[in-house]
Amino acid sequence: MLYLVATPIGNLKDITLRALETLREVDFVASEDTRKTGLLLKHFEIQKPQISFHEHNEDRAGERIIGLLHEGKSIAVVTDAGTPGIADPGFTLVRRALEEGLPFTMIPGATGAIMALVLSGLPLHSFTFRGFPPRKSGQRRRFFEVDSRSPHTLVFYESPYRLPAFLEDALAVYGDREACIANDLTKMFEKLERGTLSELLQKAQKEKAKGEYIIVIKGQDKKRVFEEEEEDATDD
């Protein structure tokens, strides 16, 4: 059986009882970073052989994992933090398991994108998760433009090294919308900055960024979307 196990995004107390039970019972743990997962397992006094499974070896390690599953072994897949498959390794294994008729399930838990969305104060009845955008400005702007007229709240992940550039490009494409930046969620220094994209850009240019960031941006106002659709119809 293949288990996709969500792990804490910061605070170790957020791990679920079911996740701990699963990690104790499986034969192997497939880890994005064996050192980080090793610390997690040690903290909860769990000893299991680990298989390194990350974006750079997904094919090779995936073959080994699928082989072990065919042998009847049970494997838990974990990422450094949060839910496997959400901007982290895991999706390819699910596809392989489906193709080969192997059983799999998920042990739910923490997901940074959902926490940031809820705490942002922005509309959350409908949203679009976009993950990490491209690193280069031109590609990133084209990536943003796909959702420039979407009324849904947008959720992105970003590295601290590119946060100011991200906000600069987002401002250029979306205009000065309401947004929220979340950092170190569930940790001692959990931080959320709310404001317009221009305000958040000014702060990001002055402060030293660290850790991964989640950026939540308000969608296009429905009234504006309707007006733009009318303009397009008139042009046609």
DRENTORPA-662068 format. One line per 10 residues: number of its first residue (from 1); their letters; for each residue x, y, z of N, C-alpha, C. Coordinates in nm, 4 decimals, always signed. Layout:
// residues N
NUM) a) X/Y/Z/X/Y/Z/X/Y/Z | ...
***
This chain:
// residues 236
1) mlylvatpig) +0.0838/-0.1193/+0.0000/+0.0000/+0.0000/+0.0000/+0.0879/+0.1250/+0.0000 | +0.0489/+0.2225/-0.0801/+0.1200/+0.3496/-0.0858/+0.0403/+0.4525/-0.0060 | +0.1091/+0.5208/+0.0860/+0.0449/+0.6237/+0.1675/+0.1118/+0.7583/+0.1398 | +0.0338/+0.8600/+0.1053/+0.0869/+0.9946/+0.0941/+0.0555/+1.0647/+0.2254 | +0.1595/+1.0903/+0.3035/+0.1419/+1.1365/+0.4411/+0.1797/+1.2840/+0.4546 | +0.0835/+1.3645/+0.4970/+0.1108/+1.5065/+0.5207/+0.1870/+1.5220/+0.6520 | +0.2896/+1.6060/+0.6501/+0.3706/+1.6317/+0.7691/+0.3582/+1.7807/+0.8076 | +0.3991/+1.8186/+0.9277/+0.3863/+1.9576/+0.9708/+0.4581/+2.0554/+0.8775 | +0.4025/+2.1755/+0.8621/+0.4677/+2.2782/+0.7813/+0.5602/+2.3650/+0.8669 | +0.5628/+2.3381/+0.9952/+0.6495/+2.4149/+1.0852/+0.6455/+2.3565/+1.2245
11) nlkditlral) +0.5331/+2.3733/+1.2898/+0.5164/+2.3252/+1.4267/+0.4944/+2.1737/+1.4280 | +0.5840/+2.1015/+1.4924/+0.5774/+1.9548/+1.4922/+0.4512/+1.9008/+1.5603 | +0.3880/+1.9831/+1.6438/+0.2669/+1.9383/+1.7124/+0.1483/+1.9252/+1.6166 | +0.1643/+1.9746/+1.4950/+0.0541/+1.9675/+1.3989/+0.0458/+1.8336/+1.3263 | +0.1358/+1.7421/+1.3545/+0.1260/+1.6108/+1.2909/+0.0050/+1.5372/+1.3491 | -0.0622/+1.4590/+1.2666/-0.1819/+1.3908/+1.3148/-0.1473/+1.2551/+1.3767 | -0.2380/+1.2072/+1.4613/-0.2190/+1.0755/+1.5228/-0.2153/+0.9668/+1.4158 | -0.2975/+0.9840/+1.3122/-0.3010/+0.8848/+1.2041/-0.1708/+0.8845/+1.1251 | -0.1115/+1.0034/+1.1062/+0.0165/+1.0112/+1.0356/+0.1237/+0.9370/+1.1145 | +0.1280/+0.9575/+1.2447/+0.2263/+0.8889/+1.3293/+0.2056/+0.7377/+1.3259
21) etlrevdfva) +0.0815/+0.6965/+1.3336/+0.0504/+0.5535/+1.3294/+0.0967/+0.4920/+1.1973 | +0.0732/+0.5642/+1.0872/+0.1128/+0.5139/+0.9553/+0.2639/+0.5045/+0.9428 | +0.3344/+0.6093/+0.9866/+0.4804/+0.6094/+0.9779/+0.5418/+0.4968/+1.0611 | +0.4759/+0.4613/+1.1693/+0.5270/+0.3527/+1.2541/+0.5023/+0.2158/+1.1921 | +0.3993/+0.2044/+1.1085/+0.3600/+0.0728/+1.0582/+0.4155/+0.0378/+0.9204 | +0.4514/+0.1379/+0.8393/+0.4968/+0.1081/+0.7029/+0.6356/+0.0430/+0.7033 | +0.6696/-0.0166/+0.5873/+0.8009/-0.0798/+0.5736/+0.9097/+0.0209/+0.5381 | +0.8733/+0.1218/+0.4574/+0.9695/+0.2236/+0.4145/+0.9047/+0.3621/+0.4174 | +0.9921/+0.4634/+0.4309/+0.9477/+0.6022/+0.4184/+1.0237/+0.6655/+0.3022 | +0.9513/+0.7099/+0.2018/+1.0124/+0.7780/+0.0873/+1.0133/+0.9273/+0.1172
31) sedtrktgll) +1.1331/+0.9845/+0.1274/+1.1482/+1.1214/+0.1775/+1.2085/+1.2156/+0.0745 | +1.1559/+1.3368/+0.0698/+1.2123/+1.4394/-0.0180/+1.3537/+1.4741/+0.0262 | +1.3751/+1.4855/+0.1565/+1.5072/+1.5106/+0.2136/+1.5218/+1.4168/+0.3332 | +1.6047/+1.3152/+0.3189/+1.6158/+1.2131/+0.4241/+1.6676/+1.2700/+0.5558 | +1.7483/+1.3767/+0.5473/+1.7989/+1.4373/+0.6719/+1.6860/+1.5037/+0.7500 | +1.6043/+1.5823/+0.6800/+1.4932/+1.6499/+0.7476/+1.3903/+1.5510/+0.7990 | +1.3601/+1.4519/+0.7164/+1.2642/+1.3511/+0.7599/+1.3219/+1.2696/+0.8757 | +1.4538/+1.2476/+0.8716/+1.5190/+1.1763/+0.9806/+1.5002/+1.2469/+1.1141 | +1.5072/+1.3781/+1.1126/+1.4862/+1.4565/+1.2352/+1.3422/+1.4432/+1.2839 | +1.2485/+1.4441/+1.1880/+1.1069/+1.4290/+1.2239/+1.0825/+1.2913/+1.2862
41) lkhfeiqkpq) +1.1343/+1.1882/+1.2223/+1.1152/+1.0526/+1.2738/+1.1811/+1.0357/+1.4109 | +1.2990/+1.0917/+1.4251/+1.3700/+1.0815/+1.5528/+1.2931/+1.1504/+1.6645 | +1.2345/+1.2656/+1.6317/+1.1575/+1.3411/+1.7318/+1.0424/+1.2572/+1.7870 | +0.9817/+1.1761/+1.7014/+0.8686/+1.0937/+1.7449/+0.9097/+0.9488/+1.7714 | +1.0417/+0.9261/+1.7837/+1.0978/+0.7952/+1.8186/+1.0522/+0.6858/+1.7212 | +1.0632/+0.7189/+1.5922/+1.0274/+0.6238/+1.4867/+1.1540/+0.5877/+1.4095 | +1.1760/+0.4596/+1.3901/+1.2922/+0.4136/+1.3132/+1.2443/+0.3352/+1.1916 | +1.2689/+0.3926/+1.0736/+1.2288/+0.3281/+0.9499/+1.3347/+0.3517/+0.8425 | +1.3590/+0.2538/+0.7543/+1.4513/+0.2774/+0.6427/+1.3884/+0.3796/+0.5479 | +1.4740/+0.4734/+0.4997/+1.4246/+0.5775/+0.4115/+1.4716/+0.5574/+0.2670
51) isfhehnedr) +1.3889/+0.6014/+0.1756/+1.4226/+0.6031/+0.0335/+1.4232/+0.7491/-0.0106 | +1.5338/+0.7947/-0.0661/+1.5411/+0.9329/-0.1141/+1.4517/+0.9477/-0.2369 | +1.3563/+1.0389/-0.2302/+1.2606/+1.0579/-0.3396/+1.2336/+1.2069/-0.3569 | +1.2932/+1.2666/-0.4604/+1.2776/+1.4110/-0.4819/+1.2693/+1.4405/-0.6313 | +1.2535/+1.5675/-0.6666/+1.2283/+1.6034/-0.8067/+1.3419/+1.5646/-0.9017 | +1.4638/+1.5483/-0.8500/+1.5773/+1.5170/-0.9358/+1.5966/+1.3665/-0.9589 | +1.5270/+1.2843/-0.8797/+1.5419/+1.1388/-0.8995/+1.4067/+1.0683/-0.9026 | +1.3009/+1.1432/-0.9312/+1.1649/+1.0876/-0.9276/+1.1489/+0.9612/-1.0118 | +1.2055/+0.9608/-1.1327/+1.1888/+0.8445/-1.2207/+1.2580/+0.7215/-1.1641 | +1.3861/+0.7396/-1.1280/+1.4645/+0.6259/-1.0787/+1.4108/+0.5746/-0.9441
61) ageriigllh) +1.3903/+0.6672/-0.8501/+1.3398/+0.6269/-0.7188/+1.1963/+0.5762/-0.7301 | +1.1208/+0.6358/-0.8226/+0.9834/+0.5918/-0.8411/+0.9764/+0.4468/-0.8856 | +1.0684/+0.4067/-0.9740/+1.0734/+0.2676/-1.0193/+1.0964/+0.1730/-0.9011 | +1.1880/+0.2119/-0.8135/+1.2159/+0.1274/-0.6971/+1.0932/+0.1170/-0.6063 | +1.0264/+0.2307/-0.5839/+0.9091/+0.2314/-0.4967/+0.7972/+0.1459/-0.5556 | +0.7728/+0.1603/-0.6858/+0.6690/+0.0799/-0.7513/+0.7036/-0.0692/-0.7419 | +0.8324/-0.1000/-0.7577/+0.8757/-0.2390/-0.7456/+0.8481/-0.2949/-0.6070 | +0.8758/-0.2155/-0.5046/+0.8522/-0.2599/-0.3665/+0.7031/-0.2773/-0.3396 | +0.6226/-0.1890/-0.3981/+0.4776/-0.2006/-0.3807/+0.4268/-0.3298/-0.4437 | +0.4822/-0.3680/-0.5581/+0.4440/-0.4929/-0.6234/+0.4835/-0.6138/-0.5379
71) egksiavvtd) +0.5883/-0.5967/-0.4568/+0.6322/-0.7050/-0.3682/+0.5457/-0.7146/-0.2427 | +0.4519/-0.6197/-0.2287/+0.3637/-0.6224/-0.1124/+0.4097/-0.5357/+0.0033 | +0.5141/-0.4549/-0.0204/+0.5631/-0.3662/+0.0848/+0.4724/-0.2437/+0.0976 | +0.4732/-0.1829/+0.2156/+0.3972/-0.0595/+0.2384/+0.4960/+0.0567/+0.2477 | +0.4609/+0.1670/+0.1830/+0.5520/+0.2819/+0.1756/+0.4771/+0.4114/+0.2038 | +0.5342/+0.4952/+0.2891/+0.4798/+0.6277/+0.3173/+0.5645/+0.7305/+0.2433 | +0.5001/+0.8175/+0.1672/+0.5695/+0.9250/+0.0971/+0.5486/+1.0541/+0.1753 | +0.6595/+1.1217/+0.2078/+0.6503/+1.2489/+0.2797/+0.7376/+1.3525/+0.2093 | +0.7041/+1.4792/+0.2274/+0.7865/+1.5878/+0.1759/+0.8518/+1.6573/+0.2949 | +0.9303/+1.7602/+0.2665/+0.9952/+1.8331/+0.3758/+0.8921/+1.8938/+0.4701
81) agtpgiadpg) +0.7805/+1.9372/+0.4143/+0.6753/+1.9986/+0.4944/+0.5456/+2.0010/+0.4145 | +0.4355/+1.9664/+0.4787/+0.3069/+1.9747/+0.4123/+0.2650/+1.8476/+0.3409 | +0.1842/+1.8662/+0.2375/+0.1187/+1.7551/+0.1691/+0.1922/+1.7119/+0.0426 | +0.2283/+1.5845/+0.0296/+0.2952/+1.5359/-0.0914/+0.2088/+1.5613/-0.2153 | +0.2741/+1.5992/-0.3251/+0.2018/+1.6233/-0.4491/+0.1616/+1.7669/-0.4701 | +0.1579/+1.8477/-0.3638/+0.1230/+1.9898/-0.3750/+0.2534/+2.0684/-0.3870 | +0.2957/+2.0941/-0.5115/+0.4229/+2.1619/-0.5392/+0.5411/+2.0835/-0.4818 | +0.5224/+1.9559/-0.4611/+0.6257/+1.8671/-0.4083/+0.6113/+1.7306/-0.4745 | +0.7154/+1.6458/-0.4677/+0.7064/+1.5114/-0.5269/+0.5876/+1.4322/-0.4728 | +0.5327/+1.3448/-0.5546/+0.4211/+1.2625/-0.5115/+0.3231/+1.2349/-0.6243
91) ftlvrralee) +0.3009/+1.3352/-0.7094/+0.2050/+1.3218/-0.8181/+0.2396/+1.2065/-0.9123 | +0.3682/+1.1945/-0.9486/+0.4078/+1.0905/-1.0442/+0.3819/+0.9505/-0.9884 | +0.4003/+0.9343/-0.8576/+0.3742/+0.8040/-0.7968/+0.2256/+0.7701/-0.8004 | +0.1430/+0.8685/-0.7795/-0.0014/+0.8473/-0.7852/-0.0410/+0.8010/-0.9252 | +0.0154/+0.8665/-1.0276/-0.0146/+0.8277/-1.1654/+0.0305/+0.6840/-1.1937 | +0.1514/+0.6502/-1.1465/+0.2037/+0.5147/-1.1693/+0.1172/+0.4109/-1.0970 | +0.0774/+0.4440/-0.9753/-0.0055/+0.3514/-0.8986/-0.1392/+0.3293/-0.9681 | -0.1966/+0.4355/-1.0229/-0.3227/+0.4235/-1.0968/-0.3061/+0.3338/-1.2196 | -0.1991/+0.3590/-1.2934/-0.1736/+0.2829/-1.4167/-0.1533/+0.1346/-1.3903 | -0.0914/+0.1035/-1.2764/-0.0576/-0.0359/-1.2483/-0.1528/-0.1034/-1.1495
101) glpftmipga) -0.2602/-0.0341/-1.1166/-0.3616/-0.0939/-1.0302/-0.3164/-0.1173/-0.8880 | -0.2233/-0.0354/-0.8398/-0.1737/-0.0504/-0.7027/-0.2559/+0.0364/-0.6071 | -0.2846/-0.0121/-0.4881/-0.3659/+0.0644/-0.3934/-0.2872/+0.1807/-0.3321 | -0.3538/+0.2917/-0.3134/-0.2901/+0.4065/-0.2480/-0.3967/+0.4894/-0.1782 | -0.3533/+0.5661/-0.0792/-0.4434/+0.6554/-0.0080/-0.3636/+0.7711/+0.0489 | -0.4329/+0.8637/+0.1109/-0.3663/+0.9828/+0.1665/-0.3993/+0.9962/+0.3138 | -0.3001/+1.0370/+0.3905/-0.3194/+1.0700/+0.5314/-0.3155/+1.2231/+0.5384 | -0.4303/+1.2895/+0.5461/-0.4346/+1.4355/+0.5349/-0.3737/+1.5081/+0.6538 | -0.3418/+1.6339/+0.6306/-0.2826/+1.7156/+0.7369/-0.2573/+1.8565/+0.6873 | -0.1489/+1.9149/+0.7330/-0.1203/+2.0554/+0.7059/-0.0910/+2.0822/+0.5587
111) tgaimalvls) -0.1433/+2.1959/+0.5095/-0.1124/+2.2470/+0.3768/-0.0982/+2.3981/+0.3876 | +0.0220/+2.4490/+0.3602/+0.0487/+2.5906/+0.3772/-0.0411/+2.6799/+0.2935 | -0.0726/+2.6371/+0.1710/-0.1540/+2.7199/+0.0816/-0.2918/+2.7473/+0.1411 | -0.3529/+2.6464/+0.2003/-0.4859/+2.6633/+0.2588/-0.4805/+2.7535/+0.3818 | -0.3794/+2.7353/+0.4647/-0.3668/+2.8185/+0.5845/-0.3476/+2.9651/+0.5467 | -0.2609/+2.9907/+0.4489/-0.2360/+3.1282/+0.4048/-0.3622/+3.1894/+0.3456 | -0.4350/+3.1107/+0.2688/-0.5591/+3.1590/+0.2077/-0.6607/+3.1996/+0.3137 | -0.6804/+3.1161/+0.4132/-0.7775/+3.1439/+0.5185/-0.7376/+3.2676/+0.5987 | -0.6083/+3.2796/+0.6305/-0.5611/+3.3912/+0.7124/-0.5456/+3.5215/+0.6346 | -0.5494/+3.5144/+0.5026/-0.5274/+3.6338/+0.4205/-0.6382/+3.7370/+0.4360
121) glplhsftfr) -0.7584/+3.6909/+0.4675/-0.8716/+3.7826/+0.4747/-0.9313/+3.8118/+0.3386 | -0.8802/+3.7475/+0.2348/-0.9307/+3.7659/+0.0994/-1.0389/+3.6610/+0.0696 | -1.1214/+3.6832/-0.0322/-1.2279/+3.5877/-0.0632/-1.1735/+3.4462/-0.0839 | -1.2350/+3.3484/-0.0195/-1.1851/+3.2108/-0.0323/-1.2913/+3.1119/-0.0768 | -1.4080/+3.1631/-0.1221/-1.5123/+3.0727/-0.1706/-1.4704/+3.0064/-0.3020 | -1.3777/+3.0707/-0.3760/-1.3198/+3.0080/-0.4949/-1.1788/+3.0621/-0.5113 | -1.0846/+2.9727/-0.5408/-0.9450/+3.0155/-0.5531/-0.8721/+2.9272/-0.6530 | -0.7584/+2.9773/-0.7002/-0.6744/+2.9026/-0.7938/-0.5348/+2.8907/-0.7350 | -0.4868/+2.7683/-0.7177/-0.3513/+2.7464/-0.6683/-0.2584/+2.7374/-0.7875 | -0.1545/+2.8224/-0.7906/-0.0647/+2.8279/-0.9051/+0.0762/+2.7784/-0.8743
131) gfpprksgqr) +0.1070/+2.7496/-0.7482/+0.2389/+2.6975/-0.7141/+0.3510/+2.7970/-0.7391 | +0.4693/+2.7447/-0.7730/+0.5850/+2.8295/-0.7991/+0.5823/+2.8824/-0.9426 | +0.5964/+3.0136/-0.9628/+0.6015/+3.0689/-1.0986/+0.7407/+3.0521/-1.1579 | +0.7580/+3.0743/-1.2884/+0.8908/+3.0682/-1.3502/+0.9865/+3.1688/-1.2855 | +1.1146/+3.1430/-1.2984/+1.2149/+3.2282/-1.2339/+1.2442/+3.3568/-1.3107 | +1.2331/+3.3521/-1.4438/+1.2664/+3.4691/-1.5242/+1.1460/+3.5615/-1.5378 | +1.1727/+3.6917/-1.5354/+1.0660/+3.7914/-1.5335/+0.9686/+3.7786/-1.6500 | +1.0195/+3.7670/-1.7724/+0.9314/+3.7589/-1.8878/+0.8390/+3.6389/-1.8817 | +0.8938/+3.5238/-1.8464/+0.8137/+3.4015/-1.8352/+0.7154/+3.4128/-1.7185 | +0.7614/+3.4758/-1.6121/+0.6752/+3.4909/-1.4944/+0.5547/+3.5794/-1.5275
141) rrffevdsrs) +0.5763/+3.6877/-1.6006/+0.4652/+3.7754/-1.6373/+0.3647/+3.7042/-1.7267 | +0.4135/+3.6236/-1.8188/+0.3215/+3.5474/-1.9037/+0.2436/+3.4456/-1.8205 | +0.3109/+3.3888/-1.7209/+0.2477/+3.2952/-1.6271/+0.1354/+3.3660/-1.5517 | +0.1616/+3.4875/-1.5073/+0.0611/+3.5657/-1.4355/-0.0569/+3.6026/-1.5263 | -0.0275/+3.6360/-1.6500/-0.1304/+3.6845/-1.7422/-0.2403/+3.5821/-1.7684 | -0.2096/+3.4551/-1.7501/-0.3107/+3.3497/-1.7684/-0.4319/+3.3762/-1.6790 | -0.4075/+3.4296/-1.5590/-0.5153/+3.4520/-1.4615/-0.5456/+3.6007/-1.4409 | -0.4999/+3.6855/-1.5302/-0.5138/+3.8297/-1.5081/-0.6596/+3.8752/-1.4994 | -0.7510/+3.8021/-1.5647/-0.8919/+3.8399/-1.5619/-0.9768/+3.7432/-1.4800 | -0.9114/+3.6545/-1.4097/-0.9842/+3.5569/-1.3292/-1.0403/+3.6228/-1.2027
151) phtlvfyesp) -1.1658/+3.5930/-1.1684/-1.2242/+3.6487/-1.0453/-1.1842/+3.5703/-0.9196 | -1.1125/+3.4601/-0.9400/-1.0757/+3.3744/-0.8265/-0.9509/+3.4265/-0.7556 | -0.9475/+3.4126/-0.6239/-0.8287/+3.4467/-0.5463/-0.7142/+3.3562/-0.5910 | -0.5949/+3.4138/-0.6051/-0.4796/+3.3408/-0.6565/-0.3804/+3.3114/-0.5445 | -0.3237/+3.1915/-0.5453/-0.2284/+3.1505/-0.4416/-0.0995/+3.1023/-0.5086 | +0.0127/+3.1600/-0.4653/+0.1435/+3.1262/-0.5228/+0.2420/+3.0903/-0.4111 | +0.3447/+3.0131/-0.4477/+0.4610/+2.9910/-0.3625/+0.5785/+3.0667/-0.4254 | +0.6715/+3.1135/-0.3410/+0.7886/+3.1812/-0.3963/+0.9076/+3.1738/-0.3010 | +1.0256/+3.1743/-0.3608/+1.1516/+3.1734/-0.2866/+1.1800/+3.3131/-0.2316 | +1.2521/+3.3226/-0.1192/+1.2856/+3.4551/-0.0648/+1.3741/+3.5362/-0.1583
161) yrlpafleda) +1.4521/+3.4671/-0.2414/+1.5440/+3.5363/-0.3320/+1.4710/+3.6098/-0.4440 | +1.3482/+3.5678/-0.4731/+1.2747/+3.6275/-0.5840/+1.1491/+3.7020/-0.5404 | +1.1287/+3.7176/-0.4106/+1.0050/+3.7798/-0.3622/+0.9834/+3.9209/-0.4178 | +1.0815/+4.0130/-0.4089/+1.0592/+4.1475/-0.4644/+1.0298/+4.1446/-0.6145 | +1.1033/+4.0622/-0.6894/+1.0810/+4.0535/-0.8337/+0.9423/+3.9974/-0.8631 | +0.8994/+3.9005/-0.7834/+0.7648/+3.8440/-0.7973/+0.6608/+3.9542/-0.7809 | +0.6723/+4.0325/-0.6738/+0.5736/+4.1366/-0.6451/+0.5747/+4.2456/-0.7522 | +0.6932/+4.2774/-0.8027/+0.7051/+4.3781/-0.9076/+0.6312/+4.3324/-1.0341 | +0.6504/+4.2076/-1.0728/+0.5839/+4.1555/-1.1919/+0.4336/+4.1391/-1.1687 | +0.3956/+4.0964/-1.0488/+0.2533/+4.0809/-1.0174/+0.1824/+4.2164/-1.0240
171) lavygdreac) +0.2473/+4.3196/-0.9740/+0.1903/+4.4543/-0.9786/+0.1727/+4.5005/-1.1227 | +0.2708/+4.4712/-1.2058/+0.2654/+4.5116/-1.3468/+0.1525/+4.4415/-1.4217 | +0.1278/+4.3172/-1.3890/+0.0257/+4.2390/-1.4611/-0.1140/+4.2559/-1.4029 | -0.1261/+4.2503/-1.2696/-0.2575/+4.2515/-1.2063/-0.3060/+4.3908/-1.1657 | -0.2144/+4.4876/-1.1608/-0.2513/+4.6163/-1.1051/-0.2370/+4.6116/-0.9539 | -0.2743/+4.7190/-0.8870/-0.2497/+4.7289/-0.7429/-0.3603/+4.6634/-0.6605 | -0.3688/+4.5323/-0.6679/-0.4725/+4.4578/-0.5972/-0.4364/+4.4334/-0.4510 | -0.5380/+4.3968/-0.3734/-0.5158/+4.3535/-0.2359/-0.4412/+4.2202/-0.2385 | -0.3539/+4.2019/-0.1414/-0.2767/+4.0778/-0.1370/-0.2308/+4.0505/+0.0059 | -0.1737/+3.9331/+0.0250/-0.1210/+3.8935/+0.1564/+0.0022/+3.8063/+0.1346
181) iandltkmfe) +0.1048/+3.8298/+0.2150/+0.2254/+3.7478/+0.2104/+0.2369/+3.6729/+0.3429 | +0.2487/+3.5411/+0.3361/+0.2602/+3.4580/+0.4561/+0.3983/+3.3947/+0.4622 | +0.4553/+3.3932/+0.5817/+0.5902/+3.3391/+0.6010/+0.6001/+3.2724/+0.7375 | +0.6741/+3.1612/+0.7446/+0.6958/+3.0897/+0.8706/+0.5652/+3.0502/+0.9391 | +0.4667/+3.0056/+0.8618/+0.3381/+2.9666/+0.9192/+0.3541/+2.8539/+1.0203 | +0.2840/+2.8653/+1.1299/+0.2799/+2.7734/+1.2448/+0.4062/+2.7793/+1.3314 | +0.5056/+2.8588/+1.2888/+0.6296/+2.8677/+1.3659/+0.6234/+2.9843/+1.4659 | +0.7261/+2.9967/+1.5475/+0.7296/+3.0989/+1.6514/+0.7170/+3.2401/+1.5934 | +0.7822/+3.2629/+1.4786/+0.7812/+3.3967/+1.4196/+0.6885/+3.4041/+1.2979 | +0.5761/+3.3330/+1.3058/+0.4768/+3.3378/+1.1983/+0.4433/+3.4824/+1.1638
191) klergtlsel) +0.4409/+3.5104/+1.0330/+0.4213/+3.6488/+0.9900/+0.3307/+3.6562/+0.8687 | +0.2341/+3.7465/+0.8735/+0.1481/+3.7737/+0.7592/+0.1437/+3.9236/+0.7349 | +0.1737/+3.9629/+0.6138/+0.1681/+4.1034/+0.5737/+0.0510/+4.1200/+0.4778 | -0.0381/+4.2149/+0.5079/-0.1527/+4.2394/+0.4222/-0.1477/+4.3825/+0.3697 | -0.1964/+4.4007/+0.2474/-0.1975/+4.5338/+0.1887/-0.2116/+4.5232/+0.0379 | -0.1861/+4.6317/-0.0310/-0.1877/+4.6256/-0.1774/-0.0532/+4.5741/-0.2251 | -0.0475/+4.5325/-0.3499/+0.0778/+4.4810/-0.4045/+0.1890/+4.5857/-0.3990 | +0.1550/+4.7124/-0.4220/+0.2584/+4.8172/-0.4174/+0.3102/+4.8357/-0.2754 | +0.2221/+4.8284/-0.1764/+0.2643/+4.8416/-0.0371/+0.3526/+4.7247/+0.0046 | +0.3133/+4.6051/-0.0357/+0.3909/+4.4861/-0.0013/+0.5257/+4.4864/-0.0730
201) lqkaqkekak) +0.5302/+4.5389/-0.1944/+0.6562/+4.5490/-0.2681/+0.7533/+4.6417/-0.1965 | +0.7048/+4.7543/-0.1500/+0.7904/+4.8497/-0.0777/+0.8499/+4.7859/+0.0474 | +0.7686/+4.7093/+0.1201/+0.8176/+4.6430/+0.2412/+0.9199/+4.5355/+0.2065 | +0.8924/+4.4582/+0.1022/+0.9826/+4.3494/+0.0633/+1.1176/+4.4022/+0.0179 | +1.1201/+4.5209/-0.0420/+1.2454/+4.5801/-0.0896/+1.3316/+4.6297/+0.0263 | +1.2694/+4.6532/+0.1416/+1.3424/+4.7050/+0.2573/+1.3843/+4.5956/+0.3553 | +1.3091/+4.4867/+0.3581/+1.3346/+4.3809/+0.4559/+1.4103/+4.2630/+0.3944 | +1.4833/+4.1924/+0.4767/+1.5558/+4.0739/+0.4315/+1.4628/+3.9540/+0.4370 | +1.4384/+3.8941/+0.3216/+1.3474/+3.7799/+0.3149/+1.4197/+3.6509/+0.3505 | +1.3485/+3.5596/+0.4148/+1.4042/+3.4276/+0.4459/+1.2910/+3.3258/+0.4546
211) geyiivikgq) +1.3208/+3.2032/+0.4160/+1.2195/+3.0996/+0.4152/+1.1303/+3.1120/+0.2926 | +1.0517/+3.0093/+0.2650/+0.9618/+3.0156/+0.1503/+0.8390/+3.0991/+0.1846 | +0.7847/+3.1641/+0.0822/+0.6698/+3.2523/+0.1003/+0.5481/+3.2007/+0.0251 | +0.4316/+3.2331/+0.0804/+0.3057/+3.2070/+0.0130/+0.2408/+3.3430/-0.0105 | +0.2078/+3.3712/-0.1362/+0.1472/+3.4993/-0.1703/+0.0049/+3.4755/-0.2174 | -0.0886/+3.5454/-0.1559/-0.2301/+3.5351/-0.1915/-0.2727/+3.6689/-0.2515 | -0.3311/+3.6655/-0.3710/-0.3687/+3.7874/-0.4411/-0.5172/+3.7829/-0.4773 | -0.5860/+3.8903/-0.4505/-0.7295/+3.8979/-0.4807/-0.7526/+3.8885/-0.6316 | -0.8582/+3.8201/-0.6708/-0.8906/+3.8069/-0.8117/-0.9470/+3.9355/-0.8704 | -0.9630/+3.9370/-1.0002/-1.0220/+4.0509/-1.0686/-1.1664/+4.0696/-1.0216
221) dkkrvfeeee) -1.2068/+4.1948/-0.9952/-1.3453/+4.2207/-0.9562/-1.4388/+4.1729/-1.0661 | -1.5464/+4.1039/-1.0278/-1.6386/+4.0486/-1.1267/-1.6969/+4.1576/-1.2161 | -1.7222/+4.2749/-1.1583/-1.7769/+4.3847/-1.2370/-1.6798/+4.4240/-1.3471 | -1.5498/+4.4279/-1.3128/-1.4481/+4.4650/-1.4107/-1.4354/+4.3579/-1.5187 | -1.4457/+4.2298/-1.4784/-1.4394/+4.1205/-1.5752/-1.5518/+4.1350/-1.6764 | -1.6743/+4.1670/-1.6268/-1.7904/+4.1823/-1.7132/-1.7706/+4.2999/-1.8095 | -1.7163/+4.4110/-1.7570/-1.6932/+4.5284/-1.8411/-1.5935/+4.4976/-1.9526 | -1.4872/+4.4220/-1.9182/-1.3859/+4.3888/-2.0186/-1.4428/+4.2941/-2.1248 | -1.5319/+4.2020/-2.0819/-1.5933/+4.1117/-2.1783/-1.6831/+4.1881/-2.2744 | -1.7526/+4.2903/-2.2222/-1.8370/+4.3730/-2.3080/-1.7541/+4.4506/-2.4088
231) edatdd) -1.6366/+4.5020/-2.3623/-1.5467/+4.5757/-2.4503/-1.4947/+4.4858/-2.5629 | -1.4614/+4.3599/-2.5260/-1.4119/+4.2656/-2.6267/-1.5199/+4.2350/-2.7302 | -1.6439/+4.2199/-2.6825/-1.7555/+4.1904/-2.7741/-1.7782/+4.3070/-2.8707 | -1.7637/+4.4294/-2.8185/-1.7812/+4.5487/-2.9007/-1.6728/+4.5571/-3.0075 | -1.5477/+4.5239/-2.9684/-1.4358/+4.5279/-3.0628/-1.4548/+4.4283/-3.1765 | -1.5165/+4.3136/-3.1439/-1.5389/+4.2110/-3.2462/-1.6442/+4.2572/-3.3475
***
